[in-house]
Amino acid sequence: TTSQGPNSNSYIYRTDGVEQTNTVRGGVTTSKARWVEQKLVVDVHVRTPTGEMDFTDAWGLPADRGPLTVVRTLRGPRGEQKQKFVYDRDGQ
């Protein structure tokens, strides 16, 4: 939810390395996803009316049923930034 109300986006990723295009909130994203060991790695290029940005997400789900972890590396006009998102399973 944002200050403008609820917000939802849908993305389609192929996991075989073939480029996929998605349109989100007036911007266009191109992405390539692939498996690197036990992680799904998604490279994304975003084009919007206000500029362009690249980011890489590395999705990991441990075998012990621990939390889903996404490490995002953003590359844009302000340099490189890292973010980490941790999603716990219901009931844990």
C-alpha positions in Angstrom: 0.0 0.0 0.0 1.3 3.5 -0.9 0.1 7.0 0.0 -2.0 6.8 -3.2 -3.7 3.5 -2.0 -3.2 -0.2 -2.7 -0.5 -1.1 -5.2 0.0 -4.4 -7.0 2.4 -5.4 -9.8 2.7 -8.7 -11.7 5.9 -9.9 -13.4 6.5 -12.9 -15.6 10.0 -14.4 -15.4 11.3 -17.3 -17.4 14.0 -19.4 -15.7 15.8 -20.5 -18.8 17.7 -17.3 -19.5 15.4 -16.1 -22.2 14.6 -12.4 -22.1 11.1 -11.4 -20.9 9.4 -8.0 -21.2 6.9 -6.7 -18.6 5.1 -3.4 -18.5 4.6 -2.0 -15.0 3.1 1.4 -14.0 4.0 3.0 -17.4 7.5 1.6 -17.5 9.0 -1.3 -19.4 11.2 -3.9 -17.8 13.3 -6.5 -19.6 14.6 -9.4 -17.5 16.6 -12.6 -17.7 16.3 -15.2 -15.0 18.6 -18.2 -14.4 19.4 -20.7 -11.7 22.8 -20.2 -10.0 23.3 -23.2 -7.7 20.2 -23.0 -5.4 19.3 -19.4 -6.1 17.1 -17.9 -8.8 19.0 -14.9 -10.1 17.0 -12.3 -12.1 18.8 -9.4 -14.0 16.3 -6.6 -14.7 16.6 -3.4 -16.8 13.9 -0.8 -16.1 12.9 2.1 -18.5 10.5 4.7 -17.2 9.7 8.2 -18.4 12.0 9.6 -15.7 15.0 7.4 -16.4 16.6 4.0 -16.5 17.9 1.6 -13.8 19.3 -1.9 -13.6 19.0 -4.4 -10.7 19.7 -8.0 -9.9 17.6 -10.1 -7.5 19.0 -13.3 -6.0 16.1 -15.4 -4.5 17.1 -18.1 -2.0 14.9 -20.6 -0.2 16.9 -22.8 2.2 16.4 -26.5 2.3 15.5 -26.3 6.0 12.3 -24.4 5.2 13.8 -21.2 6.6 12.7 -17.8 5.3 12.8 -16.8 1.7 15.6 -14.3 1.2 15.9 -11.8 -1.7 19.2 -9.8 -2.1 18.7 -6.9 -4.5 21.6 -5.0 -6.0 20.5 -1.7 -7.6 22.6 0.1 -10.1 21.5 3.6 -11.2 22.5 7.3 -11.2 23.3 7.2 -7.5 25.7 4.3 -7.8 25.2 0.7 -6.5 23.0 0.0 -3.5 22.1 -3.3 -1.8 18.8 -4.3 -0.2 17.9 -7.5 1.6 14.3 -8.7 2.0 13.5 -11.6 4.3 10.1 -13.3 4.2 9.1 -15.7 7.0 6.7 -18.5 6.3 3.3 -18.4 8.0 3.3 -20.2 11.4 7.1 -19.8 12.0 
